[in-house]
Amino acid sequence: MLRPLERFPAKWIPVRVKKTRQIKNLEPRSDSIGTEKALGIALAALLWIAPAIAQTAFTPRDESPEEFAAGAGRDETFYACTACHGFKLVAQQGMTRAQWEDSINLMIRRHNMPALDDKDRAVVLGYLEAAYPPRAPAGRGGWQNPFAK
């Protein structure tokens, strides 16, 4: 003889939820604000980066060696430096020979500047030391070279 199954009381009470209308044919967020916002951000980022990508190398169009202090090695120094940046940046500095050498080493190490051979390095350092020596600070702390630290 089979005994009837014994029922255990449930610990939860079933709740009846009213069904709402549902759209059966969902499109994949084609008209969504989220998609438009993401595309807008991507476009803005691309436009912001585009000038940096387009500029492959610095070209000193408004500078020539004759505009800077005359001295032995001026042309060699000008063309070695302007491969990456304007020479006015160099002319604004005022450093000792050791500081100029440290600056060149930093550019070689961090910015992939092609290393100068010993002869060219001596010519460039000689010109920079003679033409752009350290300047005396103007009163109350004065001008401090940010690269000389």
HELIX and SHEET records of a PDB file:
HELIX    1   1 ILE A   33  ALA A   54  1                                  22    
HELIX    2   2 PRO A   65  GLU A   67  5                                   3    
HELIX    3   3 ARG A   74  CYS A   81  1                                   8    
HELIX    4   4 PHE A   87  GLN A   92  1                                   6    
HELIX    5   5 ARG A   97  HIS A  111  1                                  15    
HELIX    6   6 ASP A  118  ALA A  131  1                                  14    
HELIX    7   7 PRO A  146  ALA A  148  5                                   3    
END                                                                             
